[in-house]
């Protein structure tokens, strides 16, 4: 479980940082009419904080739960992207492959959350 926690932490920390380094990449995932840069930075900050949180036993339960919720919130965006003529991810195949990967990530976050004790 420690390896899964490290992988998830590094993945979400990296993803969060990338929202700040390459914000334009994420613009195509944000529906029109919404403040792209603001949503991008907020999402990146949340991903970064949740990734860091996995390294701290006192909050790892809540970080894993937050990642699980975030992945649920992102699922409709990935489905929407797959239905677009030109998906933001690059190709239709990648867009459709990303959907089951999202469920795998959700299961991993669930496992992390279930194997962490909430400290209140």
ZINORJO-V180637 format. One record per pair of residues at least 12 apart in sequence whose C-alpha atoms are under 10 Angstrom apart, sorted by the first residue. I is the first residue (numbers start at 1). J is the second residue. Records with the same first field share a line. If there is no record, write none. Layout:
BEGIN
I->J, J
END
This chain:
BEGIN
1->108, 111, 112, 115, 116
2->55, 112, 115
4->108, 109, 111, 112
5->51, 54, 55, 60, 64, 108, 109, 111, 112, 113
6->51, 52, 54, 55
7->51
8->50, 51, 52, 54, 64, 67, 105, 108, 109, 112
9->47, 48, 49, 50, 51, 52, 53, 54, 55, 60, 63, 64, 67
10->48, 51, 52, 54, 55
11->47, 48, 51
12->44, 45, 46, 47, 48, 49, 50, 51, 52, 54, 67
13->44, 45, 46, 47, 48, 49, 50, 51, 52, 53
14->44, 47, 48, 51
15->43, 44, 45, 47, 48, 51
16->40, 41, 42, 43, 44, 45, 46, 47, 48, 49, 50, 51
17->41, 44, 45, 47, 48
18->40, 41, 44, 48
19->37, 39, 40, 41, 42, 43, 44, 45, 47, 48
20->37, 40, 41, 42, 43, 44, 45
21->44
22->40
23->36, 37, 40, 41, 44
24->36, 37, 40
25->40, 88, 89
26->39, 40, 41, 44, 88, 89
27->39, 40, 88
28->81, 86, 87, 88, 89
29->74, 77, 78, 80, 81, 87, 88, 89
30->77, 81, 88
31->77, 80, 81
43->70
46->63, 66, 67, 70
47->63, 66, 67, 70
49->63, 66
50->62, 63, 64, 65, 66, 67, 70
51->63, 64, 66, 67
53->66
54->67, 112, 113, 116
57->116, 117, 118, 119
58->116, 117, 118, 119, 120
59->116, 117, 118, 119, 120
60->112, 113, 115, 116, 117, 118, 119
61->109, 110, 112, 113, 114, 115, 116, 117, 118, 119
62->112, 113, 116, 117, 118, 119
63->109, 112, 113, 116
64->106, 108, 109, 110, 111, 112, 113, 114, 115, 116
65->106, 109, 110, 111, 112, 113, 114, 116
66->109, 113
67->105, 106, 108, 109, 110, 112, 113
68->103, 105, 106, 107, 108, 109, 110, 111, 112, 113
69->106, 109, 110
70->106
71->102, 103, 105, 106, 107, 109
72->102, 103, 105, 106
74->99, 102
75->98, 99, 100, 102, 103, 106
76->99
77->99
78->95, 96, 97, 98, 99, 102
79->95, 96, 98, 99
80->95
81->95, 96, 98, 99
82->94, 95, 96, 97, 98, 99
83->95, 96
END
